[in-house]
Amino acid sequence: MKLLRCFSYLCLVVFNVHSSAVAAQELINQEATKLWLKEKQETIELISQQLADNTIDKARLLELRQTLRSARTELQYKVDVIKPVNNSVQADLADLGAAPDEDVPPEPDNIQKLRAELTNESLIIEGLLTQAEALTSKSSRLLEKITSLRRTLFLDGLFERQMAVFNTTLWKTAEEPFYAQFSNYKGIFYDKTLRSLSVISGCILLVVFLFATLVSKKRLTIKLQNAGREHVFPLVSASLVLPFLAIGLGLLFIYQLFISQGIVTEANHLLIQKVLMLTGFLFAVYLMTGRFLKAALIRSHLRYLICVVALLFAVDTLLLESGKIIGVPIELAVVQSYIVSLTFAFILGLFSLFVLIGPKETKDYFFPRKIFVVFLTISLSIIVFNVFGYAALSRYIFEGFVLIFSLLASILVIRAVIRPYFYRLDKRFSQDNIGEDSEQVIYFWLCLSLDLILFFICLPFVAGIFGTEWQYIQETIKQAFFGFKVGNMTISISNIGVGLLVFLTLLFITRVIQRILDQKILPKTNMDTSVRQSITQVLGYVGLIIALMASISAVGFDLTNLALIAGALSVGIGFGLQSIVSNFVSGLILLFERPIKVGDWLITNSGEGIVKKISVRATVVETFDRTSIIVPNAELISSSVKNWTHADRVGRVIVNVGVSYSSDPQQVRDLLMDMITENKDVLKTPKPTVLFKDFADSALIFEIRFFISNIQEIFPISSQVRFDIWEVFKEAGVEISFPQRDLHIRTAPGLEGVFDGK
């Protein structure tokens, strides 16, 4: 005990020494913080002056933006560091209380000295905090200004008018740079090393492509023979995976080969990368359209259109990238833009016009008929823009069209490849739903999750296609992933993902425990079925609450705030959700008190049937017509309910039978008693009885009362008893009566002499 006490004292001493060291360090860092804030202020002021210059270009704006973002992040971190120190100093001053008035005896010297030190330190720290917050706000305003300037530059470049396409001066100016550029391309092929490597690389890529294509094509042909129309696209998409992987690996091998031979340099690495990517793009387009044509998903005309547009895009991109390296004049780039965009517009417009004028059965074009109206509009717009000299806008539409449809095709293929695996997973975990019309809940939610994931993955690519810089996209993704603060809470995709993962994991563990209890452990006990179901249901509710609380905590929400929220909503819940709360409490009463159990035979105001499920809101009662009645739990608690199987399943059955007046009542009673006693389904205790119930108009009424072990079998047992009565009475010659009437005719005008034969 003494040893433990000494250890505690030692820990306290170390903690106090550490706290003093931290406080001293903060005091020492005040001057360094002032100098650091001064440097940041000078940097921000310099950036502000540069932004006032109207000649600033796009590249410089990106550099200034990166500098400002880094400065703002550092300033925000400094604010987060200074705030706790400021709060601590303010708390220390609050502990000292207000300074005494002049007519009150002065404070001790040590208190006065401490108050003066804390006040001075508070003023310094508040000044640093205010300066840091002001610089953070200014950097945010400058970032907004940079965004506005970049948007203006983008729109100005997009709508900048060049020489018209019919201007002969433009073509003459571009003629000489064109021949110079062609000569540079021609000189590349005189390099023996590059030429031999290109031939080897082409052969390698062609062999890999042909091998993967032939293997996957043979398997696709076999599968398509027995596949339905709805399975064709997934099968074709799955057959593309192996060739695409082979093309990617082949191109990667070729790039590494170029690096090892010293072909790739700092000046041309981007060009070589684009050449290889465009080669893979052309192979992919050719292969994909060929498979779609083989599966009759598209027509040959559409395949030719797609391949020509892809080739046009690849050549244009290659010429544009090489022109940047060589440094071709703007006139040649404008001419190239005119040629490429007009060629694309004429091809797309003629094909769209051919489809719209032709027969209306365009299902084999893969696209709906109305989409070709949009294609025709795009082609006409490009032609008009080129006529008026908007070369940049025409190129922007052309490149956006190709990239958007390439992205859309890639997403559809990926989606079609993955969805069949979800279907198999659903069938594996939902073995009870054998029919084709089963709900497939797992399959639905997995497909919905996949679609949402693909949608969010597409957003950065779509933003990049429409002109957003990749650096900005990366920063946006990073900010969304790591989150932003709202008060003391950080909202981010990572936190939400972790919270969702925690919730699903705990919920899955709860369901596994429920299944183990329901199928492995509880059946081996002597508990009733309803008790076992109540235990598993309560466990499920507890697990759901724990999973919900844990996920909320993982997201970053303070659980202590739930008390405030619950208090604020309690009044609204009390008035607006009375029925729901009443049903919820009634459900808990049913689960714990168990006046009604699963399997009980109930007769309520809503109907009669067997209890199938008791939840926290309502109870499901299945009638004998196999229909379900959803009974609110509050109705079962607050109103009278007849429960045939409340204590046990033993119940009394009453069967009535009538015999003719010519029968011997004593004989009838003995026959009925012997018959009911010999029935195996009738309990010996309580003893069955036969009562002479009444003298009816046409029969002597007897009533048989007996008990059975399971009242839910009342209908088949009653039916069998009646069959036995018929057999016994038939053998004994006892007549089962039926209604008889004697007709006495007192007067019958017009019928005189009929009855006496006259």
C-alpha positions in Angstrom: 0.0 0.0 0.0 2.8 2.4 0.9 4.5 1.5 -2.4 1.3 2.3 -4.3 1.0 5.7 -2.5 4.7 6.6 -3.3 4.1 5.7 -6.9 1.0 8.0 -7.1 3.0 10.9 -5.5 5.7 10.4 -8.1 3.2 10.5 -11.0 1.8 13.7 -9.7 5.2 15.3 -9.4 6.1 14.3 -12.9 2.8 15.6 -14.2 3.3 19.0 -12.5 6.8 19.3 -13.9 5.5 18.4 -17.4 2.7 21.0 -17.1 5.2 23.7 -16.0 7.5 22.8 -18.9 4.6 23.1 -21.3 3.5 26.4 -19.9 7.1 27.7 -20.1 7.4 26.5 -23.7 4.2 28.4 -24.6 5.6 31.5 -23.1 8.9 31.0 -25.0 7.0 30.5 -28.3 5.1 33.7 -28.1 7.9 35.7 -29.8 8.3 33.0 -32.4 4.6 33.0 -33.1 4.7 36.8 -33.6 7.5 36.4 -36.2 5.7 33.5 -37.9 2.4 35.5 -38.1 4.3 38.5 -39.5 5.9 36.3 -42.2 2.4 34.9 -43.1 0.9 38.4 -43.2 3.7 39.5 -45.6 3.1 36.5 -47.8 -0.7 37.1 -48.0 -0.2 40.8 -48.7 2.2 40.0 -51.5 -0.3 37.5 -53.0 -3.1 40.1 -52.7 -1.0 42.6 -54.7 -0.2 40.0 -57.4 -3.9 39.2 -57.8 -4.6 42.9 -58.5 -2.5 42.5 -61.7 -4.9 41.8 -64.6 -2.2 40.1 -66.7 -1.7 37.1 -64.4 -2.0 33.8 -66.1 -3.6 30.5 -65.2 -0.4 28.7 -64.1 0.5 31.5 -61.8 -3.0 31.4 -60.3 -2.6 27.7 -59.5 0.7 28.4 -57.7 -0.7 31.3 -55.7 -3.7 29.1 -54.9 -1.5 26.3 -53.5 0.5 28.8 -51.5 -2.7 30.3 -50.0 -4.2 26.9 -49.2 -1.0 25.9 -47.4 -0.9 29.2 -45.5 -4.6 28.9 -44.5 -4.1 25.4 -43.2 -1.2 26.4 -41.1 -3.0 29.4 -39.8 -6.0 27.4 -38.9 -3.8 24.9 -37.0 -2.2 27.8 -35.2 -5.7 29.1 -34.2 -6.5 25.7 -32.9 -3.3 25.7 -30.8 -3.7 29.2 -29.4 -7.4 28.8 -28.4 -6.9 26.3 -25.6 -4.1 28.3 -24.2 -6.2 31.5 -24.2 -9.1 29.6 -22.6 -6.8 28.3 -19.9 -5.5 31.8 -19.1 -9.0 33.2 -19.0 -10.0 30.3 -16.6 -7.1 31.2 -14.4 -8.2 34.8 -14.3 -11.7 33.8 -13.5 -10.5 31.7 -10.6 -8.8 34.8 -9.1 -12.1 36.7 -9.4 -12.5 40.4 -10.0 -10.0 42.9 -8.6 -11.0 44.5 -5.3 -12.2 48.1 -5.3 -10.2 51.0 -3.9 -12.0 51.2 -0.6 -11.4 47.5 0.1 -8.1 46.3 1.6 -5.6 45.4 -1.2 -4.8 41.9 -2.2 -1.6 40.2 -1.1 1.4 41.0 -3.2 1.7 37.5 -4.7 -1.9 37.6 -5.9 -1.4 41.1 -7.4 1.7 39.8 -9.2 -0.1 36.7 -10.5 -3.1 38.8 -11.7 -0.8 41.2 -13.5 1.1 38.3 -15.2 -2.1 36.6 -16.3 -3.6 39.8 -17.6 -0.5 40.6 -19.6 -0.3 37.1 -21.0 -4.0 37.2 -21.8 -3.6 40.4 -23.8 -0.7 38.9 -25.8 -2.4 35.6 -26.5 -5.7 37.3 -27.5 -3.7 39.6 -29.9 -2.0 36.6 -31.5 -5.3 34.7 -31.8 -7.1 37.7 -33.3 -4.3 38.2 -35.8 -4.3 34.5 -36.8 -8.0 34.5 -37.2 -7.9 37.6 -39.3 -5.2 36.2 -41.6 -7.2 33.0 -41.9 -10.3 34.9 -43.0 -8.3 37.0 -45.5 -6.7 33.9 -47.0 -10.2 32.4 -47.5 -11.3 35.6 -49.3 -8.3 35.6 -51.5 -8.9 31.9 -52.4 -12.4 32.9 -53.4 -11.0 35.6 -55.6 -8.6 33.2 -57.3 -11.5 30.9 -58.0 -13.4 33.7 -59.6 -10.3 34.8 -61.7 -9.7 31.2 -62.9 -13.4 30.9 -63.9 -13.1 34.1 -65.8 -9.9 33.0 -67.6 -11.5 29.7 -68.5 -14.6 31.3 -70.0 -12.6 34.0 -71.8 -10.4 31.3 -73.4 -13.4 29.2 -74.3 -15.2 32.0 -76.0 -12.2 33.6 -77.6 -12.7 34.2 -81.3 -10.0 33.1 -83.8 -9.7 33.7 -87.5 -12.7 32.3 -89.3 -12.4 28.9 -91.0 -12.8 30.5 -94.4 -10.0 32.9 -93.9 -7.2 32.0 -96.3 -4.6 33.9 -94.3 -5.1 31.4 -91.4 -4.4 28.4 -93.7 -1.3 30.0 -95.3 0.1 30.9 -91.9 -0.3 27.4 -90.7 1.2 25.8 -93.8 4.8 26.3 -92.9 4.6 25.1 -89.3 2.7 22.0 -90.5 5.5 20.9 -92.8 8.0 21.6 -90.0 6.1 19.5 -87.5 5.7 16.7 -90.1 9.5 16.8 -90.6 10.0 16.4 -86.9 7.7 13.3 -86.9 9.5 12.0 -89.9 12.9 12.3 -88.1 11.7 10.1 -85.3 11.6 7.1 -87.6 15.2 7.5 -88.6 16.3 6.5 -85.0 17.1 2.8 -85.4 16.8 2.1 -81.7 13.4 3.7 -81.4 12.3 2.1 -84.6 13.3 -1.4 -83.5 11.8 -1.0 -80.1 8.6 0.2 -81.6 8.4 -2.9 -83.9 9.1 -5.2 -80.9 6.6 -3.5 -78.7 4.0 -3.6 -81.4 4.5 -7.3 -81.9 4.4 -8.0 -78.2 1.2 -6.0 -77.8 -0.4 -7.6 -80.8 0.4 -11.1 -79.7 -0.9 -10.5 -76.2 -4.0 -8.8 -77.6 -4.8 -11.6 -80.0 -4.3 -14.4 -77.5 -6.5 -12.8 -74.8 -9.1 -11.9 -77.4 -9.3 -15.4 -78.9 -9.6 -17.1 -75.6 -12.3 -14.8 -74.3 -14.1 -14.8 -77.6 -14.4 -18.6 -77.7 -15.8 -18.7 -74.2 -18.3 -15.9 -75.0 -19.5 -17.7 -78.1 -20.4 -20.8 -76.0 -22.2 -18.8 -73.3 -24.2 -16.7 -75.8 -25.8 -19.8 -77.3 -27.9 -20.5 -74.2 -28.2 -17.0 -72.8 -31.3 -14.9 -72.7 -31.5 -11.4 -74.0 -31.2 -9.8 -70.5 -27.9 -11.7 -69.9 -26.2 -10.8 -73.1 -24.7 -7.4 -72.0 -23.3 -8.8 -68.7 -21.7 -11.7 -70.6 -20.1 -9.4 -73.2 -18.9 -7.1 -70.4 -17.3 -10.0 -68.5 -15.6 -11.3 -71.7 -13.8 -7.9 -71.9 -12.0 -8.2 -68.6 -9.2 -10.5 -69.7 -8.4 -8.7 -72.9 -8.4 -5.3 -71.1 -6.0 -6.7 -68.4 -3.8 -8.1 -71.1 -3.6 -4.8 -73.0 -2.9 -2.9 -69.8 -0.1 -5.3 -68.8 1.4 -5.2 -72.3 1.4 -1.4 -72.4 3.0 -1.3 -68.9 5.7 -3.8 -70.1 6.4 -1.6 -73.2 6.7 1.5 -71.0 9.2 -0.2 -68.7 11.1 -1.4 -71.8 11.4 2.2 -73.1 12.6 3.4 -69.7 15.3 0.7 -69.5 16.6 1.6 -73.0 16.7 5.3 -72.1 14.0 6.3 -74.6 11.9 8.1 -71.9 13.3 11.4 -70.9 12.0 14.4 -68.8 11.0 16.2 -72.0 9.0 13.4 -73.7 7.7 11.2 -70.9 4.2 12.8 -71.1 4.1 12.3 -74.8 5.1 8.6 -74.6 2.6 8.0 -71.8 -0.2 9.6 -73.9 0.8 7.5 -76.9 0.6 4.3 -74.9 -2.7 5.3 -73.3 -4.2 6.3 -76.6 -3.1 3.0 -78.1 -4.8 1.1 -75.3 -7.9 3.3 -75.8 -8.1 2.4 -79.5 -7.6 -1.3 -78.8 -10.3 -1.2 -76.1 -12.8 0.6 -78.4 -12.2 -1.8 -81.3 -12.6 -4.8 -79.0 -15.6 -3.5 -77.2 -17.5 -2.6 -80.3 -16.6 -5.9 -81.9 -18.0 -7.8 -79.0 -21.2 -5.7 -78.9 -21.6 -6.3 -82.7 -21.2 -10.1 -82.2 -23.8 -10.1 -79.5 -26.2 -8.1 -81.7 -26.2 -5.2 -79.3 -25.2 -2.6 -81.9 -25.2 -2.4 -85.7 -22.1 -2.4 -87.9 -22.7 1.3 -88.9 -22.6 2.4 -85.2 -19.4 0.4 -84.7 -17.7 2.2 -87.6 -18.8 5.5 -86.3 -17.4 4.8 -82.8 -14.1 3.5 -84.1 -13.6 6.5 -86.5 -14.4 9.0 -83.7 -12.0 7.3 -81.3 -9.3 7.3 -84.0 -9.9 11.0 -84.7 -9.7 11.8 -81.0 -6.5 9.8 -80.5 -4.8 11.5 -83.5 -5.9 15.0 -82.4 -4.7 14.4 -78.8 -1.3 13.1 -80.0 -0.8 16.0 -82.4 -1.8 18.5 -79.7 0.6 17.0 -77.1 3.5 16.8 -79.6 2.8 20.4 -80.7 3.2 21.6 -77.1 6.6 19.9 -76.9 7.8 21.2 -80.4 6.2 24.6 -79.8 3.9 25.0 -82.9 2.3 28.4 -83.4 -1.3 29.1 -82.4 -2.5 29.2 -86.1 -1.6 25.5 -86.6 -3.5 24.6 -83.4 -6.5 26.5 -84.6 -6.4 24.8 -88.1 -6.1 21.4 -86.4 -9.1 22.2 -84.2 -11.1 23.2 -87.2 -10.3 20.1 -89.2 -10.9 17.7 -86.3 -14.1 19.2 -84.9 -15.6 19.7 -88.4 -14.8 16.1 -89.4 -16.4 14.9 -86.2 -19.4 17.1 -86.7 -20.0 15.9 -90.2 -19.6 12.2 -89.4 -21.9 12.4 -86.3 -24.5 14.6 -88.0 -24.8 12.4 -91.1 -25.1 9.3 -89.1 -27.7 10.8 -86.8 -29.6 12.1 -89.8 -29.5 8.6 -91.3 -30.9 7.1 -88.1 -33.7 9.6 -87.8 -34.8 9.4 -91.4 -34.5 5.6 -91.6 -36.9 3.0 -90.0 -38.0 3.6 -86.5 -36.8 0.2 -85.2 -33.5 1.5 -83.8 -33.2 -0.9 -80.8 -30.0 -2.4 -82.3 -28.3 1.0 -82.1 -27.9 0.6 -78.3 -29.0 4.2 -77.8 -32.7 5.3 -77.8 -33.9 7.0 -80.9 -34.3 10.4 -79.2 -30.6 10.6 -78.3 -29.7 10.9 -82.0 -31.6 14.2 -82.0 -29.2 15.4 -79.4 -26.3 14.1 -81.5 -27.5 16.0 -84.5 -27.9 19.2 -82.4 -24.3 18.8 -81.1 -22.9 18.4 -84.7 -24.8 21.4 -86.0 -23.6 23.5 -83.0 -20.0 22.6 -83.7 -20.4 23.6 -87.3 -21.9 26.9 -86.4 -19.2 27.6 -83.8 -16.5 26.9 -86.3 -18.1 29.2 -88.9 -18.0 32.1 -86.4 -14.4 31.3 -85.3 -15.0 29.7 -81.8 -12.4 27.0 -82.3 -11.7 26.5 -78.6 -15.4 26.0 -77.8 -15.8 23.5 -80.7 -12.8 21.5 -79.4 -14.2 21.6 -75.9 -17.5 20.1 -77.1 -15.7 17.4 -79.2 -13.4 16.3 -76.4 -16.2 16.4 -73.8 -18.4 14.3 -76.0 -15.8 11.6 -76.5 -14.6 11.5 -72.9 -18.1 11.5 -71.4 -19.3 8.6 -73.6 -16.1 6.7 -72.9 -16.6 7.2 -69.2 -20.2 6.1 -69.5 -19.3 3.0 -71.4 -16.6 2.1 -68.8 -19.0 2.5 -65.9 -21.7 0.4 -67.7 -19.2 -2.4 -68.3 -17.9 -2.4 -64.7 -21.4 -2.4 -63.4 -22.5 -5.3 -65.7 -19.4 -7.3 -64.6 -20.0 -6.9 -60.9 -23.8 -7.2 -60.6 -24.0 -11.0 -61.5 -21.7 -11.7 -58.5 -24.2 -9.8 -56.3 -27.0 -12.0 -57.7 -25.1 -15.1 -56.7 -24.4 -13.7 -53.3 -28.1 -13.0 -52.8 -29.1 -16.5 -53.9 -26.5 -18.0 -51.5 -27.8 -16.1 -48.5 -31.5 -16.2 -49.5 -32.0 -19.9 -50.2 -35.6 -19.7 -49.1 -36.5 -17.4 -52.0 -36.2 -19.9 -54.8 -38.7 -18.4 -57.2 -37.8 -15.9 -59.9 -40.2 -13.4 -58.4 -38.5 -13.3 -55.0 -37.8 -10.0 -53.4 -33.9 -10.3 -53.6 -33.4 -7.7 -50.9 -29.6 -8.3 -50.6 -29.2 -8.0 -54.4 -31.1 -4.8 -54.4 -29.1 -3.1 -51.7 -25.8 -4.3 -53.0 -26.7 -3.0 -56.5 -27.8 0.3 -55.0 -24.6 0.6 -53.1 -22.6 -0.2 -56.2 -24.4 2.5 -58.2 -23.8 5.1 -55.5 -20.1 4.2 -55.4 -19.7 4.4 -59.1 -21.7 7.7 -59.2 -19.3 9.3 -56.7 -16.3 7.9 -58.4 -17.5 9.5 -61.7 -17.9 12.9 -60.2 -14.1 13.8 -60.2 -13.7 12.5 -63.7 -16.7 14.5 -65.0 -15.4 17.6 -63.3 -12.0 17.0 -65.0 -13.6 16.5 -68.4 -15.4 19.9 -68.1 -12.3 21.8 -67.3 -11.5 21.5 -63.6 -7.8 21.1 -62.8 -6.8 17.8 -61.4 -5.0 19.5 -58.5 -8.2 21.2 -57.5 -10.1 17.9 -57.7 -7.5 16.2 -55.5 -7.8 19.0 -52.9 -11.6 18.8 -53.0 -11.5 15.0 -52.5 -9.0 15.4 -49.7 -11.1 18.0 -48.0 -14.2 15.9 -48.4 -12.4 12.7 -47.2 -10.8 14.3 -44.1 -13.7 16.6 -43.5 -14.5 20.0 -42.3 -15.5 21.2 -38.8 -19.0 22.3 -37.8 -18.5 23.6 -34.2 -16.6 20.9 -32.4 -17.7 18.1 -34.8 -15.7 17.1 -37.9 -17.8 15.9 -40.8 -16.0 13.8 -43.3 -16.5 10.9 -45.7 -13.9 8.9 -43.7 -15.8 9.4 -40.4 -19.1 8.6 -42.1 -17.6 5.5 -43.7 -16.2 4.4 -40.4 -19.5 5.0 -38.6 -21.4 3.1 -41.3 -18.8 0.2 -41.1 -19.1 0.1 -37.3 -22.9 0.1 -37.5 -23.0 -2.7 -40.2 -20.4 -4.8 -38.4 -22.2 -4.6 -35.0 -25.5 -5.3 -36.7 -24.1 -8.3 -38.5 -22.6 -9.6 -35.2 -26.0 -9.2 -33.5 -27.7 -11.1 -36.3 -25.1 -13.9 -36.1 -25.6 -14.2 -32.4 -29.4 -14.2 -32.9 -29.2 -16.9 -35.4 -26.9 -19.0 -33.2 -29.2 -18.6 -30.2 -32.3 -19.3 -32.3 -30.9 -22.4 -34.1 -28.2 -23.9 -31.9 -28.6 -23.0 -28.2 -32.2 -22.2 -27.4 -33.8 -25.2 -29.1 -31.8 -27.5 -26.7 -33.5 -25.9 -23.7 -37.0 -26.5 -22.5 -38.2 -23.0 -23.3 -41.3 -22.4 -25.2 -41.1 -21.2 -28.8 -42.5 -17.8 -27.9 -40.0 -17.4 -25.1 -37.1 -18.1 -27.4 -38.5 -15.6 -30.0 -38.8 -13.0 -27.3 -35.2 -13.5 -26.2 -33.9 -13.2 -29.8 -36.0 -10.1 -30.5 -35.0 -8.3 -27.4 -31.3 -9.2 -28.2 -31.8 -7.8 -31.7 -33.2 -4.5 -30.3 -30.4 -4.1 -27.8 -27.8 -4.9 -30.5 -29.5 -2.3 -32.8 -29.3 0.4 -30.2 -25.7 -0.4 -29.4 -24.8 -0.4 -33.1 -26.5 2.9 -33.6 -24.8 4.6 -30.6 -21.4 3.2 -31.5 -21.8 4.4 -35.1 -22.9 7.9 -34.0 -19.9 8.1 -31.7 -17.6 6.9 -34.5 -18.9 9.7 -36.8 -17.7 12.2 -34.2 -21.0 13.2 -32.6 -20.8 13.7 -28.8 -23.2 11.3 -27.1 -23.7 13.7 -24.2 -25.6 16.0 -26.6 -28.2 13.3 -27.1 -29.6 14.1 -23.7 -30.2 17.7 -24.8 -31.8 16.6 -28.0 -33.9 14.0 -26.2 -35.1 16.7 -23.8 -35.9 19.1 -26.6 -37.9 16.5 -28.6 -39.6 14.9 -25.6 -42.5 17.4 -25.7 -43.0 16.9 -29.4 -42.8 13.2 -29.1 -45.3 13.2 -26.2 -47.9 15.1 -28.3 -47.2 14.3 -31.9 -46.2 10.6 -31.6 -48.6 9.4 -28.9 -49.9 6.4 -30.8 -46.4 5.3 -31.8 -45.0 5.6 -28.3 -48.1 3.8 -27.0 -47.6 0.9 -29.4 -43.9 0.8 -28.6 -44.5 0.5 -24.9 -47.3 -2.0 -25.5 -44.9 -4.1 -27.6 -42.4 -4.1 -24.8 -45.1 -5.2 -22.4 -46.1 -8.0 -24.7 -42.5 -9.2 -25.1 -41.7 -9.2 -21.3 -45.1 -10.0 -19.7 -46.1 -12.3 -22.5 -49.9 -12.3 -22.2 -49.8 -13.1 -25.9 -47.2 -15.3 -27.5 -46.2 -16.3 -30.9 -48.4 -19.2 -32.0 -51.4 -18.3 -29.8 -54.9 -18.4 -31.3 -56.5 -15.0 -30.8 -59.9 -13.6 -31.3 -59.7 -9.7 -31.4 -61.9 -6.9 -32.7 -59.8 -7.0 -35.8 -60.3 -10.7 -36.5 -59.3 -14.2 -35.6 -56.1 -16.1 -36.3 -52.7 -17.3 -35.2 -50.0 -14.9 -33.9 -47.0 -15.0 -36.2 -44.9 -12.1 -35.0 -44.7 -9.6 -32.2 -42.7 -6.5 -32.9 -42.4 -3.3 -30.9 -45.1 -1.5 -33.0 -47.6 -4.1 -34.1 -48.5 -7.8 -33.9 -49.0 -9.9 -37.1 -52.0 -12.3 -36.9 -52.4 -14.8 -39.7 -56.0 -15.8 -40.3 -57.1 -19.2 -41.4 -57.6 -17.8 -44.9 -53.8 -17.1 -45.0 -54.2 -13.4 -44.8 -52.3 -11.2 -42.3 -53.9 -8.8 -39.9 -51.6 -6.0 -38.5 -52.9 -5.4 -35.0 -51.4 -2.3 -33.1 -50.0 -3.5 -29.8 -52.0 -0.8 -27.9 -55.2 -2.5 -29.1 -54.1 -5.9 -27.6 -53.2 -4.3 -24.3 -56.1 -1.9 -23.9 -59.0 -4.0 -25.2 -60.4 -7.5 -24.5 -58.7 -10.3 -26.3 -59.8 -14.0 -26.4 -56.7 -16.2 -26.3 -57.4 -19.9 -26.8 -53.9 -20.9 -25.9 -52.9 -18.5 -23.1 -52.1 -21.0 -20.3 -51.8 -24.1 -22.4 -53.2 -25.6 -25.6 -55.9 -27.8 -24.0 -59.4 -26.8 -25.1 -62.9 -28.1 -25.0 -64.9 -29.1 -28.1 -68.7 -29.3 -28.3 -70.4 -31.3 -31.0 -74.2 -31.3 -31.4 -76.2 -34.1 -33.0 -80.0 -34.7 -33.4 -81.8 -38.1 -33.6 -85.4 -38.9 -34.5 -88.1 -39.2 -31.8 -88.3 -42.9 -32.5 -84.8 -43.4 -31.1 -84.0 -44.7 -27.6 -82.3 -41.8 -25.7 -80.4 -44.2 -23.4 -79.1 -46.2 -26.3 -78.0 -43.0 -28.1 -76.2 -41.7 -25.0 -74.3 -45.0 -24.6 -73.4 -45.2 -28.3 -72.0 -41.6 -28.2 -70.1 -42.2 -24.9 -68.5 -45.4 -26.2 -67.5 -43.7 -29.5 -66.0 -40.6 -27.9 -64.2 -42.6 -25.2 -62.5 -44.8 -27.9 -61.3 -41.7 -29.8 -57.5 -41.4 -29.4 -57.5 -37.6 -29.8 -59.8 -37.1 -26.9 -58.3 -36.6 -23.4 -59.3 -39.0 -20.7 -59.1 -36.2 -18.1 -61.2 -34.1 -17.9 -63.7 -36.9 -18.7 -65.8 -36.5 -21.8 -69.6 -36.1 -21.3 -72.8 -36.7 -23.3 -75.8 -34.5 -22.5 -79.4 -34.8 -23.6 -79.6 -31.1 -24.5 -83.2 -30.4 -25.8 -86.4 -31.6 -27.5 -86.4 -29.9 -30.8 -89.1 -29.7 -33.4 -87.9 -32.7 -35.4 -85.1 -34.2 -33.2 -83.8 -35.1 -29.9 -80.7 -32.9 -29.4 -77.6 -34.5 -27.8 -74.4 -32.6 -27.0 -70.9 -34.2 -26.7 -68.4 -32.3 -24.7 -64.7 -33.4 -24.7 -61.2 -31.9 -24.3 -58.3 -32.2 -26.7 -54.6 -31.6 -26.1 -54.2 -28.9 -28.9 -57.2 -26.7 -29.4 -55.7 -25.6 -32.8 -56.7 -29.0 -34.1 -60.4 -28.5 -33.2 -61.6 -28.5 -36.8 -60.0 -31.8 -38.0 -60.9 -33.6 -34.7 -64.5 -32.3 -34.8 -64.8 -33.5 -38.3 -63.5 -36.9 -37.4 -65.9 -37.2 -34.5 -68.9 -36.5 -36.8 -67.7 -39.2 -39.2 -67.5 -41.6 -36.2 -71.1 -40.6 -35.1 -72.4 -41.4 -38.6 -70.7 -44.8 -38.6 -72.0 -45.7 -35.1 -75.6 -44.6 -35.8 -75.6 -46.4 -39.1 -74.5 -49.7 -37.5 -77.0 -49.4 -34.6 -79.9 -48.3 -36.9 -80.3 -44.9 -35.2 -81.8 -42.4 -37.5 -80.3 -38.9 -37.6 -83.3 -36.7 -37.9 -84.1 -34.0 -40.5 -86.8 -31.4 -40.5 -90.3 -32.8 -41.2 -93.6 -30.9 -41.7 -97.3 -32.2 -41.8 -99.5 -30.1 -44.2 -103.2 -29.9 -43.2 -105.4 -28.3 -45.9 -108.6 -27.0 -44.4 -110.1 -25.3 -47.4 -109.0 -25.5 -51.0 -111.4 -23.7 -53.4 -111.3 -25.1 -56.9 -109.8 -28.4 -55.8 -113.0 -30.1 -54.7 -113.0 -33.8 -55.7 -109.2 -33.9 -56.4 -108.3 -35.7 -53.2 -111.3 -38.1 -53.3 -110.7 -39.1 -56.9 -113.6 -37.3 -58.5 
